[in-house]
Amino acid sequence: MRNIIKSTDKLPSIFNIDRYSDVDKLSAFDWYFLIQSRFLLSNDLLENGLSSFIPNSGLSEDEEDEATYQIIKTHFENPLSLNLGINYTKHNGENIVIDISTSDHYSFMKENLPVSELYENELSMQLFVKYAKSKPKDWNDEKPYRPVADVIDSVMDINVCLTDYPITINPFYPDDVIIKELQKLLIKIREKIGCDKKNKVISQRDLLNWASYKLLPYFDLKILELYEGVKITNAVICSILYPKGEYGEDNLRKSVEPIRKKILNQISFDGSDEISEISIFDALAYLAYGEFNKSGKFFDQ
């Protein structure tokens, strides 16, 4: 049974709420990587160990424990860093680099945009070939012209829902005709894949709400629970995050925890199987893309 922390003085000293200042000034780009690192810590490192980050590393159990501790310590020492990784020295003197999350790329902002050109890498043909169980069903039938998404779905061993649905547009038609036909096609596609058309994107107001909720330190307290094997009561969490009584346990349970759970349950950054809504990561990427467009900055495709 996990030890229950019922007072702030029992909280592990590794956590310091003062390290989360100016969160309301973070950009969508910042939020993307800060949420990503917490996703990876919660769902990968503390659930499955270091194998996802350094396969075939040959780390002993003691070495993996040491490296994991260094990663957790590094994260809590600078919880607003967009990069998380360590240089670890194995017991035999060998040095290895363990990167959990890095912000040195910008291509994520052009993945799964609402509208974009279709690039060959987005067809994921290697994945297609890997999981293909046979030739597409009815390959030799008299109706060879089928939607690409249907062909892919027919040969996959796993249930895949395409977050980027391949369509074509003839740019020579007038705008009003293209828009009208696209709207009609969207209805059919959404019905086919079970997508909720009421999905909402993330706005700057949402980011300010997350900052107000102290979502990042709350996330980290939950990571601390996993790592330390303890349970921190909501009363203690509220006293740490909202010392002036800005929010209470009811808000924590009904508003803040559902955001954290939604992030963790979305499985991947680019969508997953059996999805019916846009992921928080995709929505953050779109918001960050808009920020960069307004700033006039450029980034590699």
N, C-alpha and C positions, 0 to 999 in steps of 0.2 A: 504493500500500500504506500502511495506517495505521501511524503511529508507535506503537510498543509501549512503554508506561510500565512499567518493571521495578523502580522504586524510588520510595518515597514523596516524596523530595525533588524528583522530576520532575513531581509532580502539580500541575495548575493551582492557583494560590493562591486562586482564587475559592471552592474547597471548604474548609470548616472543620468538622471533626467536632464541635467544641465547641458548635456551634449547635444540636445535636440532643439537648439535655439534657431529662430528665423526659418522654421519649416514653411511658414506661409509665403516665403519668398522663392520657394523652389519652382523650377519650370517643369513642364510636362516631361521634358527630356530627363531631368533629374529624377522625377518620380518613377519613370519607367525602370531605370536601373536600380533604384533603391527598393522598389517592389520586387524586381527580378531577383536580387540577391537574397531577399527574405524568403521568396518562394523556393529558391534552391537550397537554402539552409534548412527550411522546414520540411520540404518534400523529398529532397535528395540526400543531403549530408546526414541529417539526424535520423532519417528513416533507413537509408541504404548504405551509409558509410561513404568512403572516398572513391569507391570503384567507378562511379560515374564521372569523376574528374581526372583520375589518374589510373586508368586500367592497366593491369599487369605491372604494377609498381613494385611488387614484392615486399610491401611493408608488413612488418610483424604486427601482431595485435597491439603491443605496447607502443610501437611507432605510430600506428594509426590513431591511437588514443591521444598521443602527444600532439600530432599534427592537427587533429580535430580541435583540441583545446586551444592551440595557437590561432586557428582560424576563428573560433568563437571569440577569443580574447581580442584579436585584431578588429573584428567586427564591432564589438562593444566599445572599444577604445575610440573608434571614429565611425559612429553609426550613420553619418551622413556622407560618407565617402562613396563615390560612384563605382569604385573598383575594390574588389575584395580578393585577396590572394596572399600567399606567404612563400617564403623561401625556407624549405625545411631540410635540416641535415639529418640523414639517417644514422643509425648507430655505427655503420661501417664507414662513416665520413662522407658518403655521397650526398651531394646537394641536389634537391629537386624543387621545381617550381610548381606550386599548386594554385591554379587560378579558379576561383569560384565564379566570379562575375567581373566583366570588364566593359568599360564604356568607350573603348577606342574605335568604335565603328558607328556608322550612321545608316547603314543599309536597312536596318529594322524599320525605319520610318516609311520605307516605300514598299513594305510587305503588307499585303492585304488592305490596301487602300480601297475606298469605296469605288473608285474608277481609276483604272490605269491600263497601260498596254500590257499584253500578256507576254512574258519573257519565257524563253525555253527552259530556264532552270526551275521555273515555277510549276512546270508539268511534272517534276519529280520522277522522271522516267526510270531512274535507278530503283526507286522505291516501287514503282509500278512493276518493273521486271522481277524484282525480288519476291514480291508477294503474289505474282500472277500464278494462278493454279492451272490455267489452261488458256487456249485461245478464247477470245471473246465469244460469249454465247451467240448461237445462230450466226456464226461468222460467214457462212456460205448461203445465208438466206437471200431473199429477193429484196431486202430492205437494208442495203449497206450503209445508207446515210442516216446515222444516228448521232445524237449529241455526244460529244467527247466524254462528258461526265458519266453518261450511261454506259459507254464502252468500258471505261476505267472501272466502274462499280461492278461490272459483270465478271471481271477476272480477278478481283481482289479477295484474298483469304481473310482480310480483316474488314471490319465495318468502318468505312471512311466517309466523312462528310466534308465535301470541298468547301473551304472558306472563300476561296477565289474561284468563282464559277465561270468557266470559259464560255464567252459569247463573242460574236463578231458584230462590228458596226460598219456600215457603209457611209463614210463621211460626206459623200456627195449628195445625200438627201438633205432637204431642209431641216433645220433644228427642230421645228415643231413636229415633224413626222417622226424623226428619230426618237424624241422624248416620248411621244405618244406610244410608239411601238415598244420602247424599252419598258415603260410602265406596265403594259400588258404582259410582256414577257416576264417581268419581275413577279407578277402575281402567280404565274404558272410555276416558276422556279421555286418560289417560297413554299407553295403548296406541296411540291414534289419532295423537298428536303425537310419540311416541317419547321421552317424558320419563322420566328415571330417578327412580323413587320413593325411592331411597336417598340423595337429595340431603340435605346437611346445612346448617344455618344457621350463621352466625358467632356465636361466643360471646365473652365477656370474656376467656376463656382464650386464644382465638385472637389477640386484640389484644395481650395480654401477650407471646405468642410472637413476634408481629411486632416488638414493641418490643425483645425480646431478640435477635432476628435482625438488628436495625438495618435493617429493611426500607426505611424512608424514606431514610436516607443511602445505602443500597445503590442504591435507585432513582435517586437523584440522581447517583451516580457513573456510572451507565449513561446518564443524560441528558447528562452531561459528555462521555462518550465520543462520543455522537452529535454534540454541538455542536462539539467540538474536533477531531473526526475522528481520534481516537486509540483505542488499545486498552489498557486497564488490566488487568494480569494479576491472576488470582485471589489470588495470593500477596500482592500489594500491597493489594488490597481487604481481605483478611483481617487484614493487619497494621494497617490503619487502623480497621476496624470492631471487631475483636476483639483489642486489644493484649494482653489477659491470656490469650489462647488459649481463649476461651469456645467458639468454633467454628472449624472448619478449612475447607479448600477442598472437602472432601467434603460437608460440611454446606451450603456455599454452592451447590454444584452440584445437590445432590439435594433440598434443602429450601427455600432462599431464592429461587433463580432460577425454579423452577417457579411460585411465587406471583406473581412479577412478570410472567412470561409469560402466566399465566392471566388476569391483569388486562388486559393489553394485547390479548390475543386475543379478549376477549369483545365487542369492537367498540363496544358502546354501554352506557349506564348502565341502560337499561330492558329489556335483552335484545336479541336480534337474530334474523335468519333462521338456520335450521338449528341452533338451540340445543337442548340436552337437559338442562340443569341451571340452577339459580338462579345469577345472576351475583353476584360479590362486591359490586357496588354495591347491588343489591337487598337482599342479606343485611345489609349495613351500614346501609342505610336502615331496615330492620326493627328492628335492634338499637337504632339511635338513637331510633326511634319508641317503643320500650319504655322507654328512659331518660327520655324526656320525659314519658311517662305516669306513671312513678314519681315524677318530680320535681313533678308537678302543674302544669307549664308548659303554655301554650296557644299555638297557632300558627294562622295563616290556612290555610284549605283551599286 
